[in-house]
Amino acid sequence: MTSDGAVTFWIFLLCLIGTPQLEGSEAGRPDELHIGGIFPIAGKGGWQGGQACMPAARLALDDVNKEPNLLPGFKLILHSNDSECEPGLGASVMYNLLYNKPQKLMLLAGCSTVCTTVAEAAKMWNLIVLCYGASSPALSDRKRFPTLFRTHPSATVHNPTRIKLMKKFGWSRVAILQQAEEVFISTVEDLENRCMEAGVEIVTRQSFLSDPTDAVRNLRRQDARIIVGLFYVVAARRVLCEMYKQQLYGRAHVWFFIGWYEDNWYEANLENEGITCTVEQMRIAAEGHLTTEALMWNQNNQTTISGMTAEEFRHRLNHALIEEGYDINHDRYPEGYQEAPLAYDAVWSVALAFNKTMERLTTRKKSLRDFTYTDKEIADDIYSAMNSTQFLGVSGVVAFSSQGDRIALTQIEQMVNGKYEKLGYYDTQLDNLTWLNTEQWIGGKVN
């Protein structure tokens, strides 16, 4: 069954089962507000960002529940489980969250394939879904996902940045290598349209499911020089090793990779994943590649809504991750570390939206505790409150577009001597490129 087919099947099954009916006594203690969380943690493919995002969400819960002027008289409770970034398992986790007491008021989710399944089904239960780690452009479709918001920016924010760099450096012919996942397919479709508008020729578009060997070989046959790569990190390691074997790196080539991999992604888990290149070979192939990523950490030393700066949050998160056994002191970060501020701010977004909703409901002599999965009126109140949310978080200013997307700047980096160096920032809304002139090309700029 294809990924899209699996999603459709699970949505059909959830809808067939029907809407759960929870009695008032099953909604938990009278001073508690309950939300569900779906975190990808232990899977072997896709994005397992729950490893860092779940601890970040727990930190946010602690902080929100200590804030005296937020949700007065109530405590926010998170019920969660692991989806492994698998849509079928994600649907099962959602089923258990909805059909087991207490009543949930909202769902948090991560990983694009899981968020697609959850958000498409959640509207049947009048539930708002907030995704802290999902970049698929398809999720911007308000008709398909009418109750979805995300603190993670859409992957399409990268494409204007890529086009801007192609224009800056005079690259008029590019190739695309993509993993066959909806998040990357829809990103490539958007990129193709933007390339056409900008007069950039796409010389070839190669795709693969899990083994990129043939696709990388085809890039070499096509004499691809400027290559945009779109794939999850496990696949990225396989691509990088094959790049080395095919000598598709160095002075004659420029690769664009996704910027939300962890900094040491190219040397991690090589033996466990059966990568047949050495660490040194991976480093050689990785040298000089470019990345684009939406800014996920507040770049200024500002005190945020939580009372912390982003750097203070980083210290707290690192401490929490060390307690969970991660070797942070030796730069061994769990997956999802870059997105952890998005999960932290997602919980604050929920709390602020609930707070605003409670104020509105009080005027009608109602409460959030009155919500059921058939109550569209309260669901609309929560939606309206979330839609108008705006605050300064550890990930920057948190605000949502009319499609429920996070608004963010894009950062451009380059791998130089084995480390990522910042090259600049791009504001897609203002079409403003801030360039630091720190790029380094092996043997001169590639034409």
Secondary structure, 3 states (H helix, E strand, C coil): CCHHHHHHHHHHHHHHHCCCCCCHHHHCCCCEEEEEEEECCCCCCCCCCHHHHHHHHHHHHHHHHHCCCCCCCCEEEEEEEECCCCHHHHHHHHHHHHHCCCCCCEEEEECHHHHHHHHHHHHHHCCEEEEEECCCHHHHCCCCCCCEEECCCCHHHHHHHHHHHHHHHCCCEEEEEEECCHHHHHHHHHHHHHHHHHCCEEEEEEEECCCCHHHHHHHHHCCCCEEEEECCHHHHHHHHHHHHHHCCCCCCCEEEEECCCCCCHHHCCCCCCCCCCCHHHHHHHHCCCEEEEECCCCCCCCCCCCCCCHHHHHHHHHHHHHHCCCCHHHCCCCCCCCCHHHHHHHHHHHHHHHHHHHHHHHCCCCCHHHCCCCCHHHHHHHHHHHHCCEEEECCEEEEECCCCCECCCEEEEEEECCEEEEEEEEECCCCEEEECCCCCCCCCCCC
